[in-house]
Amino acid sequence: MIRRFLHRYGFGIQSPWAYSLVRDVLFESLRYYAFDDLRHKHPHLSRKERKRNEQLFRIVNHFKPSDIITAGNCPPATLDYLQQKGTEGTVLLYYFGPESSKETIPTSIPDDAVVVIDDISRSNQTLWEQLLQNPRATAVFEMGYRGMMVFDPKRIRQTYQL
């Protein structure tokens, strides 16, 4: 718990790229341009669900993936937050919602891919542990409920518990 608290907002992270990702994307508190429209479209979301979906939106907005692949129990509201994909990026984003099965893991994850997995401590724990064994996952961010892996061959492997 103390280790997660120390790195929560990027403190103690030596990599400028990872620090910027934690501070400006994963735990950014400012409102983005589409948040008001999405809040009006889905007023039934709880505060926790809205914050998690807004974090997914910021991840998609940062990496600008050319394609987004979802698996597991993905609610319609979450799909709306994931729809803001880019066209120029070569990044492929995999999103595994709660209760995804191990069969949904792609056999080969390409370079410059980002994998986001929800509920890594309960229903997707075995899926998360299996993906942690992949040596090509160079940046691993464990955020309690959600985990994110970045597959970038230019970086050395680092694991951050946020």
PEZI-V844286 format. One line per field, one symbol per residue. ss: DSSP state (2 for helix, 1 for strand, 0 for the rest). phi: phi as a letter, one per 20 degrees, with the letter a starting at -180 (. if undefined). psi: psi as a letter, one per 20 degrees, with the letter a starting at -180 (. if undefined). Layout:
BEGIN
ss = ???
phi = ???
psi = ???
END
This chain:
BEGIN
ss = 022222200000000222222222220000000022222220000022222222222222222000111110100222222000000000011111010002220000000011111100000022222222000000111100011111100000011110
phi = .fffffegdnfneefffffffffecfcfdfeefdfffffffcfeffffffffffffffffffelffbcddbnedfgfffffefeeecefdfdddddfgmeeffefffceffmdcddcelfecfdfffffffffffefecddddnedcccddcfedefccddd
psi = ghghhhjgkipiphphghghgggifhkpiqqrhihgghhhhmiiqrgghghghhggghgghghmqhqppqqanoqhghhhhiilqahiqjppppporqlqqhiipqhpprqkqppppqliiehkghgghghhioiiohopookehqqpppnoiiqqpqppo.
END
